[in-house]
Amino acid sequence: MFRSDTALTTELVSRLATVCPKAPPGAQTYVNDITGYIQWGVLALFAAGVIVAIGAIAAGRMFGMPHASKVGIISAVVVFFSAIGYMVVPAMIDGVTGSGCI
C-alpha cells in the first residue's frame, strides 16, 4: 500500500527531530575563541560608552552646553540598559532554544 503525503511528512519530521546539531570535530575551540573575543569587545564598548557619557556630561557643565549634558546622561542610561540586556538576552535565547535539538 502507498502512504499518504501526510504520513510521509510526519515520519520525515519525526526522524529529523531526533537529530541534534553539533559542531564539526575540532571546531569548538575556535568557536570558543571567537565568542570570547566578541564578549570582551562588547565589554570594552560598554566601558568606552560610559567614558564618553561622563565626558559629555563634564564638557557640557564646563562649557555651558546643556544639550551636551543631556546627551551624556541619556548615553549613560542607554549603556546601563544595554548592559542589562547583555546579561538577560542570552539567557532568554538559551531558554527558548533549549538543548539545540529540533
PAFIPA-677711 format. One record per atom (N, C-alpha, C, CB): residue number from 1; residue in one letter; z, y, x. Coordinates in steps of 0.001 Angstrom, whole numbers, plus 524288, in hexadecimal, padded with zeros to 5 digits. Last residue first. Glycine has a CB too. Layout:
(NUM,'A',(Z,Y,X))
...
***
This chain:
(102,'I',(84416,84DFD,83E21))
(102,'I',(841A3,84FD8,8394F))
(102,'I',(84433,84D51,834A9))
(102,'I',(83BC1,84EBA,8394D))
(101,'C',(84E21,8515F,8471A))
(101,'C',(84AD5,84D71,84490))
(101,'C',(848B5,84FA8,83F7A))
(101,'C',(84DEC,84851,8438A))
(100,'G',(85513,85897,84A6A))
(100,'G',(84FBA,85927,84C48))
(100,'G',(84C11,8552C,849E9))
(100,'G',(84F94,858B7,8521B))
(99,'S',(85ECD,85886,84626))
(99,'S',(85E0E,85588,84AE9))
(99,'S',(85886,8560E,84D24))
(99,'S',(85F41,84FDF,849E3))
(98,'G',(85DFD,86511,8407C))
(98,'G',(860E8,86035,84117))
(98,'G',(85FD2,85D99,84645))
(98,'G',(85FA0,85C81,83CB6))
(97,'T',(85988,86E35,83D11))
(97,'T',(85618,86A2B,83F35))
(97,'T',(858DC,86501,83FF4))
(97,'T',(853DA,86BED,84456))
(96,'V',(8625C,873C6,83979))
(96,'V',(85DEC,872C8,835FB))
(96,'V',(85A9C,86E45,83802))
(96,'V',(85A8B,877B8,83565))
(95,'G',(86907,8744A,8420D))
(95,'G',(86AE4,871FA,83D31))
(95,'G',(86670,8709D,8397A))
(95,'G',(86EA5,875A9,83A86))
(94,'D',(862C1,87974,8493C))
(94,'D',(86469,8741E,84A5D))
(94,'D',(8665E,87167,8456F))
(94,'D',(868AD,8741A,84E8E))
(93,'I',(86224,88320,84435))
(93,'I',(85D5C,8800A,844F7))
(93,'I',(85EB9,87A5C,8460F))
(93,'I',(85A0C,8824A,8497C))
(92,'M',(86CB8,8862D,844D5))
(92,'M',(86A28,88596,83FBF))
(92,'M',(86547,88229,8403C))
(92,'M',(868B3,88AFD,83D79))
(91,'A',(86E0E,886C2,84F95))
(91,'A',(87126,882F8,84C96))
(91,'A',(86EC2,8820B,84733))
(91,'A',(876D4,884DE,84C04))
(90,'P',(86721,88F11,851FB))
(90,'P',(8662A,889BD,853F7))
(90,'P',(86949,8858A,8510F))
(90,'P',(8677C,8897D,859C1))
(89,'V',(86C31,89798,84C0A))
(89,'V',(86710,89576,84A8F))
(89,'V',(86602,8900E,84CED))
(89,'V',(862C6,89937,84C3E))
(88,'V',(875C3,89A90,850EF))
(88,'V',(875B9,897F0,84BDD))
(88,'V',(87092,89521,84AC2))
(88,'V',(876CA,89BDC,84795))
(87,'M',(87454,89F9D,85A82))
(87,'M',(87817,89B5D,85A34))
(87,'M',(87780,89824,85535))
(87,'M',(87D91,89D85,85A8C))
(86,'Y',(86CD9,8A6F5,8584B))
(86,'Y',(86BF0,8A37C,85CBF))
(86,'Y',(86FA1,89ECF,85CA1))
(86,'Y',(86C96,8A679,861E3))
(85,'G',(871D9,8ACB3,8508A))
(85,'G',(86D7C,8A949,84F27))
(85,'G',(86C3E,8A555,85362))
(85,'G',(868B5,8AC7E,84E05))
(84,'I',(878D3,8B20B,85702))
(84,'I',(87ADA,8AE7E,852FA))
(84,'I',(8768E,8AAAD,85154))
(84,'I',(87CE8,8B19F,84E25))
(83,'A',(87193,8B7CC,85CB6))
(83,'A',(874E9,8B401,85F75))
(83,'A',(87750,8B026,85B98))
(83,'A',(87946,8B6D7,8628B))
(82,'S',(86DB1,8BE15,854C6))
(82,'S',(86A33,8BA5D,85762))
(82,'S',(86D4F,8B638,85A4D))
(82,'S',(86687,8BD38,85B2D))
(81,'F',(87659,8C435,8528C))
(81,'F',(87480,8C07E,84E97))
(81,'F',(870B9,8BC83,850EA))
(81,'F',(871DB,8C368,84A17))
(80,'F',(876C2,8C9A7,85C4C))
(80,'F',(87B32,8C69A,85A70))
(80,'F',(87975,8C288,85665))
(80,'F',(87F5C,8CA3B,85814))
(79,'V',(86D2E,8CECA,85C77))
(79,'V',(86E55,8CAE8,86085))
(79,'V',(872D3,8C766,85EC5))
(79,'V',(86FB2,8CD9D,865C5))
(78,'V',(86ECF,8D55F,853D8))
(78,'V',(86A93,8D181,853B5))
(78,'V',(86B80,8CD45,857CC))
(78,'V',(86538,8D429,854A1))
(77,'V',(87702,8DB8D,857A2))
(77,'V',(877E0,8D841,85303))
(77,'V',(873B9,8D3FD,852AA))
(77,'V',(877D9,8DB99,84DFC))
(76,'A',(871ED,8E09E,85FE0))
(76,'A',(87672,8DD49,860F9))
(76,'A',(87787,8D999,85C6C))
(76,'A',(87B4B,8E0A2,8621C))
(75,'S',(86A57,8E636,85A35))
(75,'S',(868B9,8E231,85DFA))
(75,'S',(86D3A,8DE7F,85F3E))
(75,'S',(866B1,8E4BE,86307))
(74,'I',(87096,8ED32,854B4))
(74,'I',(86D81,8E954,851D1))
(74,'I',(86BC8,8E4EA,8556F))
(74,'I',(868B2,8EBEC,84F40))
(73,'I',(87446,8F2F5,85D36))
(73,'I',(877F3,8F010,859EE))
(73,'I',(87517,8EBD7,856D8))
(73,'I',(87AD8,8F3CC,8562E))
(72,'G',(86AD1,8F72A,860FC))
(72,'G',(86E11,8F3DB,8644F))
(72,'G',(871E6,8F098,86132))
(72,'G',(870FF,8F724,8682F))
(71,'V',(867B2,8FD32,8587D))
(71,'V',(8646F,8F8BA,85A09))
(71,'V',(86782,8F501,85D86))
(71,'V',(85F74,8FA9B,85CE4))
(70,'K',(86FBE,904A6,858C8))
(70,'K',(86F24,90140,85437))
(70,'K',(86BEE,8FC71,8558C))
(70,'K',(86C95,90439,84FB5))
(69,'S',(86D9B,9095F,86273))
(69,'S',(8729F,906B3,86198))
(69,'S',(87246,902F7,85CF7))
(69,'S',(87708,90AB4,860AC))
(68,'A',(863DF,90DAB,86063))
(68,'A',(8645A,909AE,8647B))
(68,'A',(8696B,906A6,863D8))
(68,'A',(8641C,90C31,869F2))
(67,'H',(86692,914F0,858CB))
(67,'H',(86320,91095,8575E))
(67,'H',(86367,90C37,85B6A))
(67,'H',(85D75,9127E,856CC))
(66,'P',(86C98,91C6C,85DEF))
(66,'P',(86F27,918CD,85A4B))
(66,'P',(86BBA,9142F,858B9))
(66,'P',(870CC,91BB4,85576))
(65,'M',(86D30,92107,86996))
(65,'M',(868F1,91ECC,86673))
(65,'M',(86B4E,91AC8,862AB))
(65,'M',(864A2,91C32,86A0B))
(64,'G',(8731A,925A6,871C4))
(64,'G',(87307,927EE,86C87))
(64,'G',(86E82,9260F,8692B))
(64,'G',(872D4,92DBB,86CEC))
(63,'F',(8743D,920BC,87B0C))
(63,'F',(87000,9247F,87AA7))
(63,'F',(86F71,926CE,8752F))
(63,'F',(86AF6,921F6,87C3D))
(62,'M',(87CE7,91A28,87975))
(62,'M',(87CD2,91DDC,87DDC))
(62,'M',(878C2,92225,87D29))
(62,'M',(87BC5,91AF7,882EF))
(61,'R',(87A47,91424,870AC))
(61,'R',(87EF4,91778,87090))
(61,'R',(87EB2,91BA8,874CE))
(61,'R',(883EC,91423,87141))
(60,'G',(8712F,90F27,8741D))
(60,'G',(87114,91250,86F5F))
(60,'G',(875B7,915FA,86F03))
(60,'G',(870EF,90ED9,86AA2))
(59,'A',(8750D,9099D,87C9C))
(59,'A',(87132,90DCC,87D7A))
(59,'A',(870E1,91156,878B7))
(59,'A',(86BBF,90B7B,87EB4))
(58,'A',(87BC0,9027C,8775E))
(58,'A',(87DD2,90635,87B3C))
(58,'A',(87A12,90AC1,87C12))
(58,'A',(87EDC,90371,88078))
(57,'I',(8748A,8FD07,87113))
(57,'I',(878F9,8FFC4,86EB6))
(57,'I',(87B06,903ED,8726F))
(57,'I',(87D5E,8FBE5,86D46))
(56,'A',(86DDB,8F913,878B2))
(56,'A',(86BC8,8FC9B,874B4))
(56,'A',(8702B,8FFAB,87215))
(56,'A',(868AC,8F987,87099))
(55,'G',(874C3,8F291,87E50))
(55,'G',(87230,8F700,880E1))
(55,'G',(8700D,8FAEE,87CF7))
(55,'G',(86DC9,8F513,8845A))
(54,'I',(87711,8EB41,876A0))
(54,'I',(87B42,8EE91,878AF))
(54,'I',(878FB,8F35C,87B63))
(54,'I',(87EBC,8EB77,87C83))
(53,'A',(86CFC,8E6F4,87594))
(53,'A',(86F9A,8E965,8711D))
(53,'A',(873F5,8ED03,872E8))
(53,'A',(871CB,8E53A,86D6F))
(52,'V',(86B4A,8E2DF,87F9B))
(52,'V',(867DB,8E703,87DA3))
(52,'V',(86A68,8E9D8,8790A))
(52,'V',(86284,8E4BA,87BF9))
(51,'I',(87340,8DB3B,87FA4))
(51,'I',(87338,8DF6A,88392))
(51,'I',(86FDA,8E3FD,881BC))
(51,'I',(87132,8DD55,888DF))
(50,'V',(87004,8D4D3,87770))
(50,'V',(8750F,8D776,87721))
(50,'V',(87538,8DC0A,87AEF))
(50,'V',(8798C,8D39C,87847))
(49,'G',(86655,8D15C,87B74))
(49,'G',(86693,8D445,8768B))
(49,'G',(86BAA,8D73F,875F3))
(49,'G',(865E2,8D09B,871F8))
(48,'A',(86994,8CBBB,8843D))
(48,'A',(8665E,8D069,884E9))
(48,'A',(86674,8D3C7,87FFD))
(48,'A',(860B8,8CEE6,88649))
(47,'A',(86EDD,8C38E,87F14))
(47,'A',(871AF,8C70C,88298))
(47,'A',(86EA8,8CC1F,8836C))
(47,'A',(872B3,8C45A,887DC))
(46,'F',(8666E,8BF01,879B2))
(46,'F',(86AEF,8C10A,876D3))
(46,'F',(86DED,8C4F6,87A33))
(46,'F',(86E95,8BC87,87518))
(45,'L',(8604B,8BBEC,8823C))
(45,'L',(85E4D,8BFEC,87EA5))
(45,'L',(862AC,8C232,87B48))
(45,'L',(85A04,8BD9F,87B25))
(44,'A',(866C1,8B429,8864B))
(44,'A',(865AB,8B8D0,88978))
(44,'A',(8638D,8BD38,8860F))
(44,'A',(861BF,8B785,88DDF))
(43,'L',(86613,8ACEF,87E1E))
(43,'L',(86B20,8AF52,87F5A))
(43,'L',(86A6C,8B43F,882A8))
(43,'L',(86EA3,8AB66,8823A))
(42,'V',(85B7D,8AA64,87F1F))
(42,'V',(85D4F,8ACEC,87A57))
(42,'V',(8629C,8AF85,87B3F))
(42,'V',(85DAD,8A8EE,875D6))
(41,'G',(85BB7,8A58E,888F9))
(41,'G',(85891,8AA3B,88821))
(41,'G',(85A4B,8AD3B,88351))
(41,'G',(852DE,8A8CA,887A4))
(40,'W',(861DC,89CDD,886EE))
(40,'W',(863D5,8A0DA,88A88))
(40,'W',(860C3,8A5E9,889FB))
(40,'W',(86391,89EE4,89030))
(39,'Q',(85AF1,897B2,88000))
(39,'Q',(8601F,89956,87E3C))
(39,'Q',(8626D,89D81,881D1))
(39,'Q',(863CB,894A4,87DF2))
(38,'I',(85250,895D4,8868A))
(38,'I',(851B6,89924,881EC))
(38,'I',(85708,89B19,88009))
(38,'I',(84EE9,89622,87D83))
(37,'Y',(856BD,88F15,88DE7))
(37,'Y',(85494,89421,88F8E))
(37,'Y',(85411,897DC,88AEF))
(37,'Y',(84F3A,8935C,8922C))
(36,'G',(85955,8868D,88751))
(36,'G',(85D6A,88976,88A11))
(36,'G',(85B84,88ECC,88BD6))
(36,'G',(85F57,8865F,88EBF))
(35,'T',(84F5E,8834C,88453))
(35,'T',(85312,88512,88066))
(35,'T',(85771,8884C,882DD))
(35,'T',(8555A,88069,87D75))
(34,'I',(84B6F,88037,88E17))
(34,'I',(848EB,88480,88B3D))
(34,'I',(84C9B,886B1,8871E))
(34,'I',(843CC,882A2,888AA))
(33,'D',(85260,877DD,8907B))
(33,'D',(851D7,87C68,893E9))
(33,'D',(84F90,88115,89105))
(33,'D',(84E6B,87B10,89897))
(32,'N',(85099,870F3,8881C))
(32,'N',(855C9,87330,888DE))
(32,'N',(8558B,8780B,88C51))
(32,'N',(85977,86F24,88B45))
(31,'V',(84628,86E7D,88A24))
(31,'V',(84788,8710C,88531))
(31,'V',(84CE1,8739E,885AA))
(31,'V',(84782,86D10,8809C))
(30,'Y',(84753,86957,893A5))
(30,'Y',(8445E,86E3D,89370))
(30,'Y',(84590,87141,88E6F))
(30,'Y',(83E7A,86D24,893D2))
(29,'T',(84D0E,860A8,89074))
(29,'T',(84F47,86438,8945D))
(29,'T',(84C72,86977,8944C))
(29,'T',(84EFA,861C8,899DE))
(28,'Q',(84646,85BAD,8895B))
(28,'Q',(84B1B,85E13,88776))
(28,'Q',(84D75,861D6,88B6F))
(28,'Q',(84F0F,859E0,8861B))
(27,'A',(83DF5,85678,88DB7))
(27,'A',(83D0F,85BCC,88BCE))
(27,'A',(84221,85E95,88A60))
(27,'A',(83978,85BAE,88719))
(26,'G',(83FB8,84C21,8903E))
(26,'G',(83FC8,84FFA,8946D))
(26,'G',(83F23,85595,892A6))
(26,'G',(83BA5,84EBE,8982F))
(25,'P',(83838,846FC,885D6))
(25,'P',(83BD4,845FF,88A2B))
(25,'P',(83B47,84A29,88E71))
(25,'P',(83ADC,84086,88C7A))
(24,'P',(83689,85033,87B19))
(24,'P',(8349D,84C3F,87EC0))
(24,'P',(83879,84B71,88343))
(24,'P',(82F35,84DD5,880E5))
(23,'A',(83FF4,851B3,870A3))
(23,'A',(83CE9,853CE,87501))
(23,'A',(83AF1,84F61,87879))
(23,'A',(84038,857AE,8783D))
(22,'K',(83E34,84CA3,863C5))
(22,'K',(8414D,84D62,86880))
(22,'K',(83DAA,84F20,86CE0))
(22,'K',(8444A,84847,86A08))
(21,'P',(83F49,84AD6,855E0))
(21,'P',(83C97,84D03,85A66))
(21,'P',(84049,84D7C,85F15))
(21,'P',(83A43,85260,8590C))
(20,'C',(840E7,83EE4,84F66))
(20,'C',(8437B,843AE,8511A))
(20,'C',(8409A,845C9,855E5))
(20,'C',(84965,842B0,85258))
(19,'V',(83C63,83821,84498))
(19,'V',(83B32,8398E,849F8))
(19,'V',(83DD4,83EC1,84B34))
(19,'V',(83531,839E3,84ADD))
(18,'T',(83DA2,8364E,83A37))
(18,'T',(84114,8336E,83DB1))
(18,'T',(8402D,834D1,84369))
(18,'T',(8405B,82DA4,83CE6))
(17,'A',(835FD,83BAB,83521))
(17,'A',(83B44,83DC9,834D6))
(17,'A',(83F00,83AFC,83883))
(17,'A',(83D49,83D71,82F4C))
(16,'L',(82D2F,8357F,835E0))
(16,'L',(82D8B,83A21,8392F))
(16,'L',(8330C,83C4F,8394F))
(16,'L',(829C7,83E4B,8374F))
(15,'R',(82F87,82E21,82E15))
(15,'R',(82EF5,82C71,83389))
(15,'R',(82F71,83112,83740))
(15,'R',(829AB,829B2,8345A))
(14,'S',(82F9C,83483,82539))
(14,'S',(83468,831B8,826AC))
(14,'S',(83420,82FBD,82C48))
(14,'S',(83561,82D20,822EE))
(13,'V',(8252C,837E6,82511))
(13,'V',(82964,83BAF,825CA))
(13,'V',(82E67,838F8,82774))
(13,'V',(82A50,83ECC,820C3))
(12,'L',(82024,82E54,8231F))
(12,'L',(81EFF,83147,827E0))
(12,'L',(8235A,8352A,8290C))
(12,'L',(819C1,83423,8275D))
(11,'E',(8241B,82BCA,81938))
(11,'E',(8251F,82852,81DA3))
(11,'E',(82442,82B2D,822D0))
(11,'E',(8219A,82374,81D55))
(10,'T',(82013,83422,81368))
(10,'T',(825BA,83355,813B1))
(10,'T',(8271B,82FE2,8185A))
(10,'T',(827C9,830DF,80E97))
(9,'T',(81558,8324F,81472))
(9,'T',(817A1,83720,81677))
(9,'T',(81D82,8368E,81722))
(9,'T',(81667,83BB7,812D4))
(8,'L',(81496,828D3,80F25))
(8,'L',(81312,8292E,814A0))
(8,'L',(81576,82DFC,8172C))
(8,'L',(80D1E,82950,81526))
(7,'A',(817A2,82BCA,8052A))
(7,'A',(81AAD,827D7,807F3))
(7,'A',(8197A,8280F,80DCB))
(7,'A',(81985,82255,805C5))
(6,'T',(80FA5,832EA,802CD))
(6,'T',(8151B,8349E,802E1))
(6,'T',(81874,830C9,805EC))
(6,'T',(81737,83539,7FD4F))
(5,'D',(80692,82D00,80294))
(5,'D',(80729,83107,80694))
(5,'D',(80CD2,832CC,8070F))
(5,'D',(803AB,835B2,80558))
(4,'S',(809B5,81F6D,80062))
(4,'S',(80824,824A0,7FE9B))
(4,'S',(80905,82889,80307))
(4,'S',(80B3F,82644,7F99C))
(3,'R',(80434,8141F,80659))
(3,'R',(80895,817AB,8054C))
(3,'R',(8067E,81CDF,8035A))
(3,'R',(80BFC,81879,80A41))
(2,'F',(7FDB4,808FA,8015B))
(2,'F',(7FD90,80DFB,80413))
(2,'F',(8024C,81142,8028A))
(2,'F',(7F873,810EF,802D8))
(1,'M',(80000,7FB73,80330))
(1,'M',(80000,80000,80000))
(1,'M',(80000,804E2,8036C))
(1,'M',(804A5,7FFF2,7FC57))
***
